[in-house]
């Protein structure tokens, strides 16, 4: 059976979770880590996705690759935008060209957090950090390249291989208590 799904960012927390779920369900998939596929390299993206599209039935590309270090993005905005906007744009364009359905994972950081109630899809994004702005730029780039793409916004993801929200909470708590936890 040929793979129906391809995952980018397969070594990250979300990519690992996606691989686990697809495997548990018996779904055929290919998984690209950053070492396998640099999503900011247009030739590599086109080649990899083109080969996948030739063998898949009703193929779906799930982009779980991202620059996710929120704090470091403030110091490295070019790196955050290179992955979160430029890489997402390349994936969307290549997916459309070769006939893959494209699912792009974004974040609730595209909002400013001031609404006072849950956000909905039609709320106007207003990122207040480089990370959020780079992810919003990625959403815009994806939809410009592939208007049929699906954008999925999520909040904190947690699980192996970390670092994740519970881990960061514990680390910060340890810092406040001088290791008493």
Helices and strands as residue ranges (DSSP letters): E 5-8, H 13-24, E 29-32, H 42-55, E 60-63, H 70-75, H 77-81, I 82-87, H 88-98, E 101-107, G 108-110, H 130-145, E 150-154, H 165-177
